[in-house]
Amino acid sequence: MKPNTRIINYVSLVQDGIMTVDMVPQDIRNEVTKWVRYFAGIKDETAVKDPEAEVKTPVVDNTKKVLDDDTRTAH
C-alpha cells in the first residue's frame, strides 16, 4: 500500500530531524515508522541493538604468578 500525503509529510519531518517518531500522532505512528525504516533501507526488525544483549568476551589472565622470587634479595 502506498503512503498518503500526511504520512509522507511526517516521514520527511522525521528524516530531516525536525521531529522524532514519538512526536508523530498516535493514529499514524506505525505507518510513519514503517516508511521511515523503508526509506532508510532497514529490512528487518533488529535495527535497534540492545547493548545488554551483546555477548561479552571473558577476560583471560595469561600472566604467570611468581611465588618464590629470589631476585629481590641481595647477595
CYANA upper distance limits for C-alpha pairs under 8 A (distance plus 0.5 A):
  3 PRO  CA      7 ILE  CA      6.48
  3 PRO  CA      8 ILE  CA      6.96
  3 PRO  CA     31 GLU  CA      8.35
  3 PRO  CA     35 TRP  CA      8.37
  4 ASN  CA      8 ILE  CA      6.86
  5 THR  CA      9 ASN  CA      6.56
  6 ARG  CA     10 TYR  CA      6.97
  7 ILE  CA     11 VAL  CA      6.63
  7 ILE  CA     28 ILE  CA      7.49
  7 ILE  CA     31 GLU  CA      7.58
  7 ILE  CA     32 VAL  CA      6.26
  8 ILE  CA     12 SER  CA      6.63
  8 ILE  CA     32 VAL  CA      8.05
  9 ASN  CA     13 LEU  CA      6.87
 10 TYR  CA     14 VAL  CA      6.68
 10 TYR  CA     24 VAL  CA      7.48
 10 TYR  CA     32 VAL  CA      7.26
 11 VAL  CA     15 GLN  CA      6.60
 11 VAL  CA     32 VAL  CA      6.25
 11 VAL  CA     33 THR  CA      8.36
 11 VAL  CA     35 TRP  CA      7.39
 11 VAL  CA     36 VAL  CA      6.30
 12 SER  CA     16 ASP  CA      6.56
 13 LEU  CA     17 GLY  CA      6.80
 13 LEU  CA     18 ILE  CA      5.81
 13 LEU  CA     19 MET  CA      6.39
 14 VAL  CA     18 ILE  CA      6.53
 14 VAL  CA     19 MET  CA      5.62
 14 VAL  CA     20 THR  CA      5.88
 14 VAL  CA     21 VAL  CA      6.93
 14 VAL  CA     36 VAL  CA      8.18
 15 GLN  CA     36 VAL  CA      7.74
 19 MET  CA     23 MET  CA      6.79
 19 MET  CA     24 VAL  CA      8.35
 20 THR  CA     24 VAL  CA      7.60
 21 VAL  CA     29 ARG  CA      7.32
 21 VAL  CA     32 VAL  CA      7.99
 21 VAL  CA     33 THR  CA      7.25
 22 ASP  CA     29 ARG  CA      8.24
 24 VAL  CA     28 ILE  CA      7.68
 24 VAL  CA     29 ARG  CA      6.16
 24 VAL  CA     32 VAL  CA      8.38
 25 PRO  CA     29 ARG  CA      6.49
 26 GLN  CA     30 ASN  CA      8.41
 28 ILE  CA     32 VAL  CA      6.65
 29 ARG  CA     33 THR  CA      6.53
 30 ASN  CA     34 LYS  CA      6.63
 31 GLU  CA     35 TRP  CA      6.77
 32 VAL  CA     36 VAL  CA      6.51
 33 THR  CA     37 ARG  CA      6.64
 34 LYS  CA     38 TYR  CA      6.66
 35 TRP  CA     39 PHE  CA      6.57
 36 VAL  CA     40 ALA  CA      6.61
 37 ARG  CA     41 GLY  CA      6.78
 37 ARG  CA     42 ILE  CA      5.69
 37 ARG  CA     43 LYS  CA      8.06
 38 TYR  CA     42 ILE  CA      6.32
 38 TYR  CA     43 LYS  CA      7.55
 42 ILE  CA     47 ALA  CA      7.42
 49 LYS  CA     53 ALA  CA      8.24
 50 ASP  CA     54 GLU  CA      7.58
